[in-house]
Amino acid sequence: MKIVPVVRKAILKEIDEEYEDMLYWLSRPPQERIAEVTRLISHSLKPGQTMDKTVVVKRKLHP
């Protein structure tokens, strides 16, 4: 399998990576998004420390 490079030319001032990232993650299934959030949080925890699940903040994301 050959990996094909992806190139996109744009003016840096016109690129909104935060918005593009949000659109990408909203296009992914909820299970994949949850798995990625869990993976990112687990990287910030110390060995033996568990994720604090007592605080939940719900908000709507609009693309």
C-alpha positions as a Python dict, from the first residue, in 0.01 Angstrom:
ca = {
    (1, 'M'): (0, 0, 0),
    (2, 'K'): (140, 334, -104),
    (3, 'I'): (75, 645, 104),
    (4, 'V'): (-32, 935, -112),
    (5, 'P'): (68, 1282, 13),
    (6, 'V'): (-210, 1536, 55),
    (7, 'V'): (-125, 1895, -34),
    (8, 'R'): (-347, 2198, 8),
    (9, 'K'): (-233, 2546, -82),
    (10, 'A'): (-397, 2836, 100),
    (11, 'I'): (-314, 3175, 241),
    (12, 'L'): (-225, 3135, 609),
    (13, 'K'): (-449, 3422, 717),
    (14, 'E'): (-749, 3250, 558),
    (15, 'I'): (-705, 2911, 727),
    (16, 'D'): (-923, 2850, 1032),
    (17, 'E'): (-782, 2524, 1168),
    (18, 'E'): (-998, 2529, 1480),
    (19, 'Y'): (-1316, 2541, 1269),
    (20, 'E'): (-1186, 2272, 1032),
    (21, 'D'): (-1091, 2050, 1327),
    (22, 'M'): (-1441, 2090, 1471),
    (23, 'L'): (-1601, 2000, 1136),
    (24, 'Y'): (-1377, 1694, 1110),
    (25, 'W'): (-1464, 1565, 1457),
    (26, 'L'): (-1835, 1635, 1407),
    (27, 'S'): (-1816, 1418, 1095),
    (28, 'R'): (-1679, 1124, 1296),
    (29, 'P'): (-1907, 879, 1480),
    (30, 'P'): (-1971, 955, 1850),
    (31, 'Q'): (-1792, 636, 1961),
    (32, 'E'): (-1474, 744, 1781),
    (33, 'R'): (-1493, 1095, 1931),
    (34, 'I'): (-1540, 956, 2283),
    (35, 'A'): (-1252, 714, 2235),
    (36, 'E'): (-1023, 998, 2125),
    (37, 'V'): (-1122, 1221, 2420),
    (38, 'T'): (-1057, 931, 2658),
    (39, 'R'): (-717, 869, 2495),
    (40, 'L'): (-618, 1235, 2523),
    (41, 'I'): (-724, 1255, 2888),
    (42, 'S'): (-539, 934, 2973),
    (43, 'H'): (-216, 1090, 2840),
    (44, 'S'): (-245, 1372, 3095),
    (45, 'L'): (-306, 1144, 3395),
    (46, 'K'): (-31, 1027, 3627),
    (47, 'P'): (27, 651, 3662),
    (48, 'G'): (-248, 501, 3879),
    (49, 'Q'): (-464, 815, 3855),
    (50, 'T'): (-817, 775, 3718),
    (51, 'M'): (-1033, 1014, 3519),
    (52, 'D'): (-1265, 1233, 3730),
    (53, 'K'): (-1613, 1172, 3592),
    (54, 'T'): (-1807, 1378, 3847),
    (55, 'V'): (-1832, 1697, 3637),
    (56, 'V'): (-2016, 1690, 3306),
    (57, 'V'): (-2064, 1996, 3088),
    (58, 'K'): (-2306, 1967, 2800),
    (59, 'R'): (-2311, 2219, 2519),
    (60, 'K'): (-2419, 2224, 2158),
    (61, 'L'): (-2157, 2243, 1887),
    (62, 'H'): (-2259, 2427, 1574),
    (63, 'P'): (-2054, 2376, 1256),
}
